[in-house]
């Protein structure tokens, strides 16, 4: 028995290394990769970054913690893509890689182009901020983005969870990932953080802001899908309420209040929100949790459990109160929690709320948009008004974190004040940020300079050539 114990101890030491009273575990690196550009995170920002970096000549690896591309758009069941147009839905603002993706999906019957979108069941019957949506098919998105990666030469690594990076003299020298086959190490010249949470930036020592900077954090949501919805009945109810000017009736606000008082609707959501999908199912955004730290796996686990409990309650409510949903059934719940905010880097420039309010122009614009600024608080959504109807802009410098030379950050962890990020964290702007980051990384490598030293004129010119809408 003593000999067996000694063998187990020896194997443990070999595998795990030394321990500090059980508080530290060391694991061996089982495989090493090298590339020009490493993109961490395969959501919309990561897809855009990886494909565009590879298209511009960079040997690119895209490491994703899950088993498919799309992030919140697939694993999170977030649909449709929110607006990529002017508020009236007439002019497409976010083009480039995003429009190419939408066009490819539309050609397969897997998307409705935003310029063809109409207010109605596909917009959950909402007008404000819901023009120019892109309804899409989840599986078509997974397949099409993988095809685009393959065509560009991107190497995909699924089921690879980023755990930490090494840094020396202001540069990241390696990134480490937990996999089924042990710890994998990836060495790159340039790194792009598309984790949403700024995981790479944080590990590299880049400064950041969490939530509102004082501990408050936006609510999280768990999206789910229901089937057997009678859309003709839903349409008829909406038309009748619009004709009568009955806004509360249109979204069943009185029924929600009555159900809440009867203990049948314990959530704080005030309106129904069902978005019709291409296959006739409905994506539902009505399950929400407050005060969840998206960086704490235990809190996220509890919120996922709570979200699924809420989904079952919402389905019962829909069946009882909502015309057209009498026979609806829960089809699926998201495997990934919808986290609206955690970390935002402190960038070489941070986009301010006043910038967005007043459509401030920059010398290094990488995209423009018109998404509304909405902060999801407990019990209500706070909207931040703008002073102009013109699009607002996002500069390249806001993708560049301070204190780390060979890192770019795209998506929800980029540098913008809270109200601005509340707008541009949605999917089309994340694709745009990814395209800018990937293109910049490749151009900087070609020029032999740090991303921070890249000539912004060269980047803007290239983005325009690649279809990005950047009017003079």
C-alpha positions as CSV (number, residue, x, y, z in Angstrom):
1,X,0.0,0.0,0.0
2,X,2.9,2.4,0.9
3,X,4.5,1.6,-2.5
4,X,1.2,2.4,-4.3
5,X,0.9,5.7,-2.4
6,X,4.5,6.7,-3.4
7,X,3.8,5.9,-7.1
8,X,0.6,8.1,-7.0
9,X,2.5,10.9,-5.4
10,X,5.3,10.6,-8.0
11,X,2.8,10.7,-10.9
12,X,1.0,13.7,-9.3
13,X,4.3,15.6,-9.0
14,X,5.1,14.8,-12.6
15,X,1.8,15.9,-14.0
16,X,0.9,18.8,-11.7
17,X,4.3,20.1,-10.6
18,X,4.8,21.6,-7.2
19,X,1.9,22.8,-5.1
20,X,1.7,25.5,-2.5
21,X,-0.6,24.0,0.1
22,X,-3.1,23.1,-2.7
23,X,-3.4,26.7,-3.8
24,X,-1.2,26.4,-6.9
25,X,-1.2,23.9,-9.7
26,X,1.4,23.6,-12.4
27,X,0.7,21.7,-15.6
28,X,3.0,20.8,-18.4
29,X,2.6,22.3,-21.9
30,X,1.6,19.4,-24.2
31,X,1.6,21.2,-27.5
32,X,2.9,24.4,-29.0
33,X,1.7,26.4,-32.0
34,X,3.2,29.4,-33.7
35,X,1.5,32.0,-35.9
36,X,1.6,35.7,-37.0
37,X,-1.7,36.6,-35.4
38,X,-3.6,34.8,-32.6
39,X,-7.2,35.7,-32.2
40,X,-8.7,34.7,-28.9
41,X,-12.5,34.2,-29.0
42,X,-14.6,33.1,-31.9
43,X,-17.6,35.4,-31.6
44,X,-18.5,38.1,-34.1
45,X,-15.4,40.2,-33.3
46,X,-13.1,37.2,-33.4
47,X,-14.5,35.9,-36.7
48,X,-14.0,39.3,-38.4
49,X,-10.6,39.7,-36.9
50,X,-9.3,36.2,-37.9
51,X,-10.7,36.2,-41.5
52,X,-9.5,39.7,-42.3
53,X,-6.1,39.2,-40.8
54,X,-5.6,36.0,-42.8
55,X,-6.9,37.7,-46.0
56,X,-4.2,40.3,-45.6
57,X,-1.5,37.7,-45.5
58,X,-1.1,36.9,-41.8
59,X,-0.8,33.3,-40.7
60,X,-3.7,33.3,-38.3
61,X,-5.0,31.0,-35.5
62,X,-8.5,31.5,-34.0
63,X,-8.9,29.9,-30.6
64,X,-12.4,29.5,-29.3
65,X,-13.5,28.1,-25.9
66,X,-16.6,26.4,-27.3
67,X,-17.4,24.1,-30.2
68,X,-18.6,26.5,-32.9
69,X,-18.1,30.0,-34.1
70,X,-20.6,32.8,-33.5
71,X,-20.4,33.3,-29.7
72,X,-23.6,34.9,-28.5
73,X,-25.1,34.7,-31.9
74,X,-25.0,30.9,-31.8
75,X,-24.2,29.5,-28.4
76,X,-26.1,32.4,-26.9
77,X,-29.1,32.1,-29.3
78,X,-29.1,35.9,-29.7
79,X,-31.2,36.7,-32.7
80,X,-31.7,38.7,-34.8
81,X,-28.6,40.8,-35.4
82,X,-29.5,44.3,-34.2
83,X,-29.4,47.2,-36.5
84,X,-26.6,47.9,-38.9
85,X,-28.3,50.8,-40.6
86,X,-29.4,54.4,-40.0
87,X,-32.3,54.6,-37.6
88,X,-34.8,54.7,-40.4
89,X,-33.4,51.5,-41.9
90,X,-32.7,53.1,-45.2
91,X,-28.9,53.2,-45.3
92,X,-26.5,50.4,-44.3
93,X,-23.7,51.8,-42.1
94,X,-21.9,48.6,-41.1
95,X,-20.8,47.0,-44.3
96,X,-17.5,45.4,-45.3
97,X,-17.0,41.9,-43.8
98,X,-20.4,42.0,-42.1
99,X,-22.3,42.7,-45.3
100,X,-20.4,40.0,-47.1
101,X,-21.3,37.5,-44.5
102,X,-25.0,38.5,-44.6
103,X,-25.0,38.3,-48.4
104,X,-23.5,34.8,-48.3
105,X,-26.1,33.7,-45.8
106,X,-29.0,35.3,-47.7
107,X,-27.9,33.5,-50.9
108,X,-28.4,30.2,-48.9
109,X,-31.8,31.3,-47.6
110,X,-30.2,31.7,-44.2
111,X,-30.7,35.5,-43.6
112,X,-32.8,38.5,-44.4
113,X,-30.7,41.4,-45.5
114,X,-31.1,44.4,-43.2
115,X,-32.2,46.7,-46.0
116,X,-35.1,44.3,-46.6
117,X,-36.1,44.1,-43.0
118,X,-39.6,45.3,-41.9
119,X,-41.1,46.2,-38.6
120,X,-43.3,43.3,-37.5
121,X,-42.9,39.8,-36.1
122,X,-39.2,39.7,-37.1
123,X,-38.6,42.8,-35.0
124,X,-40.7,41.6,-32.1
125,X,-43.2,44.3,-33.3
126,X,-40.9,47.0,-32.0
127,X,-40.2,50.3,-33.9
128,X,-37.6,52.2,-31.9
129,X,-34.1,51.0,-32.6
130,X,-35.4,47.9,-34.5
131,X,-35.2,49.0,-38.1
132,X,-32.5,47.3,-40.2
133,X,-32.3,44.1,-38.2
134,X,-30.9,40.9,-39.7
135,X,-32.9,37.8,-39.1
136,X,-30.7,34.7,-39.6
137,X,-30.4,31.0,-39.2
138,X,-28.1,29.8,-36.4
139,X,-26.8,26.8,-38.3
140,X,-26.2,28.7,-41.4
141,X,-24.1,31.2,-39.5
142,X,-22.0,28.5,-38.0
143,X,-21.4,26.8,-41.3
144,X,-20.8,30.0,-43.3
145,X,-18.3,31.5,-40.9
146,X,-16.4,28.3,-40.8
147,X,-16.3,28.3,-44.6
148,X,-15.0,31.8,-44.6
149,X,-12.3,30.9,-42.1
150,X,-11.3,27.9,-44.2
151,X,-11.1,29.9,-47.4
152,X,-8.9,32.6,-45.8
153,X,-6.6,30.0,-44.3
154,X,-7.5,30.5,-40.7
155,X,-6.6,27.6,-38.4
156,X,-9.5,26.9,-36.0
157,X,-8.9,25.6,-32.5
158,X,-12.1,24.7,-30.7
159,X,-12.5,23.8,-27.0
160,X,-9.5,25.8,-26.1
161,X,-10.1,28.0,-23.0
162,X,-7.6,30.9,-22.5
163,X,-6.1,30.8,-19.1
164,X,-3.1,33.2,-19.1
165,X,-0.4,34.8,-21.1
166,X,3.3,35.6,-20.6
167,X,4.6,39.2,-21.1
168,X,8.0,40.7,-21.4
169,X,8.9,44.3,-21.7
170,X,5.4,45.4,-22.7
171,X,4.8,42.5,-25.2
172,X,2.9,39.3,-24.9
173,X,5.2,36.4,-25.6
174,X,2.9,33.5,-25.3
175,X,-0.7,32.5,-24.6
176,X,-1.9,29.3,-22.8
177,X,-5.1,27.4,-23.2
178,X,-6.7,24.6,-21.3
179,X,-7.7,21.7,-23.5
180,X,-8.8,18.1,-23.2
181,X,-5.3,17.2,-24.2
182,X,-3.6,19.4,-21.6
183,X,-2.2,22.9,-21.7
184,X,-1.5,24.3,-25.2
185,X,0.8,27.2,-25.8
186,X,0.5,29.5,-28.8
187,X,3.2,32.0,-29.7
188,X,2.3,34.9,-32.0
189,X,3.7,38.2,-33.1
190,X,0.4,39.9,-32.5
191,X,-2.6,39.0,-30.3
192,X,-6.2,40.1,-30.6
193,X,-8.5,39.8,-27.6
194,X,-12.0,39.0,-28.7
195,X,-13.1,37.3,-25.5
196,X,-15.7,40.0,-24.6
197,X,-14.4,40.1,-21.1
198,X,-10.9,41.4,-21.9
199,X,-9.3,38.2,-20.5
200,X,-6.1,38.5,-22.5
201,X,-5.7,42.2,-21.8
202,X,-6.3,41.6,-18.1
203,X,-3.7,38.8,-18.0
204,X,-1.2,41.0,-19.8
205,X,-1.6,43.8,-17.3
206,X,-3.5,46.2,-19.4
207,X,-5.6,48.7,-17.4
208,X,-9.4,48.3,-17.6
209,X,-12.7,49.5,-16.1
210,X,-15.3,47.0,-14.8
211,X,-18.9,47.8,-15.2
212,X,-19.6,51.4,-14.2
213,X,-16.3,51.6,-12.4
214,X,-18.0,51.5,-9.0
215,X,-19.3,48.0,-8.9
216,X,-22.6,48.3,-10.8
217,X,-23.1,45.9,-13.7
218,X,-25.7,45.5,-16.3
219,X,-28.3,42.7,-16.2
220,X,-27.6,39.4,-17.9
221,X,-30.1,37.5,-20.1
222,X,-30.7,33.9,-21.2
223,X,-32.2,33.7,-24.6
224,X,-34.4,30.7,-25.5
225,X,-36.5,29.5,-28.5
226,X,-40.1,28.5,-28.6
227,X,-42.0,26.6,-31.3
228,X,-45.6,26.3,-32.4
229,X,-46.3,30.1,-32.5
230,X,-49.3,31.2,-34.6
231,X,-47.8,34.3,-36.2
232,X,-51.1,35.2,-38.0
233,X,-52.7,35.6,-34.6
234,X,-49.8,37.5,-33.3
235,X,-49.9,39.8,-36.3
236,X,-53.7,40.4,-35.9
237,X,-53.3,41.3,-32.2
238,X,-50.5,43.7,-33.0
239,X,-52.5,45.4,-35.8
240,X,-55.5,45.8,-33.6
241,X,-53.5,47.4,-30.8
242,X,-51.7,49.7,-33.2
243,X,-55.1,50.8,-34.7
244,X,-56.4,51.5,-31.2
245,X,-53.2,53.2,-30.0
246,X,-53.0,50.6,-27.2
247,X,-49.2,50.4,-26.6
248,X,-49.6,48.5,-23.3
249,X,-51.9,46.0,-24.9
250,X,-49.5,45.5,-27.9
251,X,-46.8,44.1,-25.6
252,X,-49.1,42.5,-23.0
253,X,-47.9,44.9,-20.3
254,X,-51.1,44.7,-18.3
255,X,-51.2,40.9,-18.4
256,X,-47.6,40.8,-17.2
257,X,-48.5,43.1,-14.3
258,X,-51.5,40.9,-13.4
259,X,-49.5,37.7,-13.6
260,X,-46.8,39.2,-11.5
261,X,-49.3,40.1,-8.8
262,X,-50.7,36.5,-9.0
263,X,-47.2,35.1,-8.6
264,X,-47.1,33.8,-12.1
265,X,-44.4,36.1,-13.4
266,X,-41.7,36.8,-10.9
267,X,-39.3,38.4,-13.4
268,X,-39.1,42.2,-13.8
269,X,-39.5,42.3,-17.6
270,X,-42.4,44.6,-18.5
271,X,-43.1,43.5,-22.1
272,X,-43.1,40.4,-24.2
273,X,-40.2,40.1,-26.7
274,X,-40.6,37.3,-29.3
275,X,-38.5,37.6,-32.5
276,X,-39.7,35.4,-35.4
277,X,-37.0,33.2,-36.9
278,X,-36.8,32.0,-40.5
279,X,-38.1,28.6,-39.5
280,X,-41.2,30.0,-37.8
281,X,-39.9,29.5,-34.3
282,X,-39.4,32.5,-32.0
283,X,-36.3,33.7,-30.1
284,X,-37.4,35.0,-26.8
285,X,-35.6,37.7,-24.7
286,X,-37.5,37.7,-21.5
287,X,-35.3,35.8,-18.9
288,X,-33.0,38.1,-17.0
289,X,-30.8,38.2,-13.9
290,X,-29.4,41.2,-12.1
291,X,-26.1,41.7,-10.4
292,X,-24.3,38.8,-12.0
293,X,-20.5,39.0,-12.2
294,X,-19.8,37.6,-15.7
295,X,-16.2,36.8,-14.6
296,X,-17.4,34.5,-11.8
297,X,-18.2,31.0,-13.1
298,X,-20.3,30.2,-10.0
299,X,-22.5,33.3,-10.5
300,X,-22.8,32.5,-14.2
301,X,-23.8,28.9,-13.4
302,X,-26.5,30.1,-11.0
303,X,-27.7,32.6,-13.6
304,X,-27.9,29.9,-16.2
305,X,-30.0,27.8,-13.9
306,X,-32.2,30.7,-12.9
307,X,-32.6,31.6,-16.6
308,X,-33.9,28.2,-17.5
309,X,-36.3,28.3,-14.6
310,X,-37.5,31.6,-15.9
311,X,-37.8,30.3,-19.5
312,X,-40.3,27.6,-18.3
313,X,-42.3,30.3,-16.4
314,X,-42.4,32.6,-19.4
315,X,-43.6,29.7,-21.6
316,X,-46.5,29.1,-19.2
317,X,-47.3,32.8,-19.2
318,X,-47.2,32.9,-23.0
319,X,-49.6,29.9,-23.3
320,X,-52.0,31.5,-20.9
321,X,-52.1,35.1,-21.9
322,X,-50.6,35.8,-25.4
323,X,-52.7,35.3,-28.5
324,X,-51.0,33.0,-30.9
325,X,-48.9,31.3,-28.2
326,X,-51.6,29.1,-26.7
327,X,-49.8,26.0,-28.0
328,X,-46.2,27.2,-27.9
329,X,-43.5,24.9,-26.5
330,X,-40.0,25.5,-25.2
331,X,-37.6,24.3,-28.0
332,X,-34.2,25.2,-26.6
333,X,-32.3,27.4,-24.2
334,X,-28.9,29.0,-24.8
335,X,-25.8,27.3,-23.5
336,X,-24.1,30.6,-23.0
337,X,-25.4,33.4,-20.7
338,X,-25.9,36.8,-22.3
339,X,-23.4,39.0,-20.4
340,X,-23.8,42.6,-21.3
341,X,-20.7,44.0,-19.6
342,X,-17.6,43.1,-17.6
343,X,-14.2,44.7,-18.5
344,X,-13.5,47.5,-20.9
345,X,-9.9,48.4,-21.6
346,X,-8.4,51.8,-21.1
347,X,-7.3,52.5,-24.6
348,X,-5.0,54.8,-26.4
349,X,-8.2,56.6,-26.8
350,X,-11.5,55.9,-25.1
351,X,-14.7,56.8,-26.9
352,X,-16.7,59.1,-24.7
353,X,-20.5,59.4,-24.3
354,X,-20.2,63.0,-25.5
355,X,-18.3,61.9,-28.6
356,X,-21.2,59.6,-29.5
357,X,-23.9,62.1,-28.6
358,X,-22.4,64.7,-30.9
359,X,-21.1,62.4,-33.7
360,X,-17.5,63.5,-33.2
361,X,-15.2,62.6,-36.1
362,X,-11.7,61.2,-35.7
363,X,-8.6,61.0,-37.9
364,X,-8.6,57.2,-37.6
365,X,-12.2,56.0,-38.0
366,X,-12.7,52.3,-38.5
367,X,-16.6,52.1,-38.6
368,X,-19.7,54.2,-37.9
369,X,-23.1,53.2,-36.6
370,X,-26.3,54.5,-35.2
371,X,-27.3,51.9,-32.5
372,X,-29.1,53.4,-29.5
373,X,-27.4,53.5,-26.2
374,X,-29.4,51.5,-23.7
375,X,-28.3,50.4,-20.2
376,X,-30.2,47.4,-18.8
377,X,-30.8,48.1,-15.1
378,X,-32.9,46.3,-12.5
379,X,-36.5,46.9,-13.5
380,X,-36.0,49.1,-16.5
381,X,-33.8,50.1,-19.4
382,X,-32.1,53.5,-19.4
383,X,-31.8,55.2,-22.8
384,X,-29.1,57.8,-23.4
385,X,-30.3,60.5,-25.8
386,X,-28.1,61.8,-28.6
387,X,-27.8,65.4,-29.8
388,X,-27.8,64.5,-33.5
389,X,-29.3,61.9,-35.8
390,X,-26.0,61.5,-37.7
391,X,-24.0,58.3,-37.3
392,X,-21.3,58.2,-34.6
393,X,-17.8,57.0,-35.1
394,X,-15.3,54.6,-33.6
395,X,-11.5,55.3,-33.8
396,X,-8.7,52.7,-34.3
397,X,-7.0,53.9,-31.1
398,X,-9.9,52.6,-29.1
399,X,-8.8,49.0,-30.1
400,X,-5.3,49.6,-28.6
401,X,-4.9,48.9,-24.8
402,X,-2.4,50.9,-22.8
403,X,0.8,49.2,-21.6
404,X,0.7,46.3,-24.0
405,X,2.4,46.8,-27.4
406,X,1.3,43.8,-29.5
407,X,-2.3,43.5,-28.4
408,X,-5.5,44.7,-30.0
409,X,-9.0,44.4,-28.3
410,X,-12.2,44.1,-30.4
411,X,-15.8,43.7,-29.3
412,X,-17.3,44.2,-25.9
413,X,-13.9,44.8,-24.2
414,X,-12.8,47.7,-26.4
415,X,-12.2,51.2,-25.1
416,X,-15.5,53.1,-24.8
417,X,-17.4,54.6,-21.9
418,X,-20.3,52.6,-20.6
419,X,-23.2,54.1,-22.5
420,X,-21.3,53.9,-25.8
421,X,-20.3,50.2,-25.2
422,X,-24.0,49.5,-24.3
423,X,-24.7,50.4,-27.9
424,X,-21.7,49.0,-29.8
425,X,-21.6,45.7,-27.9
426,X,-24.3,44.3,-30.2
427,X,-23.3,42.0,-33.0
428,X,-22.9,44.1,-36.2
429,X,-20.5,46.7,-34.5
430,X,-18.5,43.8,-33.1
431,X,-18.0,42.3,-36.6
432,X,-16.8,45.8,-37.6
433,X,-14.4,46.1,-34.7
434,X,-13.0,42.7,-35.5
435,X,-12.5,43.5,-39.2
436,X,-10.6,46.7,-38.2
437,X,-8.4,44.8,-35.6
438,X,-7.6,41.9,-37.9
439,X,-6.8,44.2,-40.8
440,X,-4.6,46.4,-38.6
441,X,-2.7,43.5,-37.2
442,X,-1.8,42.2,-40.7
443,X,-0.9,45.7,-42.0
444,X,1.4,46.3,-39.0
445,X,3.2,43.0,-39.5
446,X,3.8,43.9,-43.1
447,X,5.1,47.3,-42.2
448,X,7.3,45.9,-39.4
449,X,5.7,48.2,-36.8
450,X,3.8,47.9,-33.6
451,X,0.0,48.1,-34.0
452,X,0.2,51.4,-32.1
453,X,2.6,52.8,-34.7
454,X,0.6,51.8,-37.8
455,X,-0.2,54.6,-40.1
456,X,-3.9,55.2,-39.6
457,X,-4.3,56.5,-43.2
458,X,-3.1,53.2,-44.5
459,X,-5.6,51.3,-42.3
460,X,-8.6,53.6,-43.3
461,X,-7.7,53.3,-47.0
462,X,-7.5,49.5,-46.8
463,X,-10.8,49.3,-44.9
464,X,-12.5,51.4,-47.5
465,X,-11.1,49.2,-50.2
466,X,-12.6,46.2,-48.4
467,X,-16.0,47.7,-48.4
468,X,-16.2,49.4,-45.0
469,X,-18.5,52.4,-45.0
470,X,-16.3,55.4,-44.1
471,X,-17.7,58.5,-45.8
472,X,-15.4,61.5,-46.0
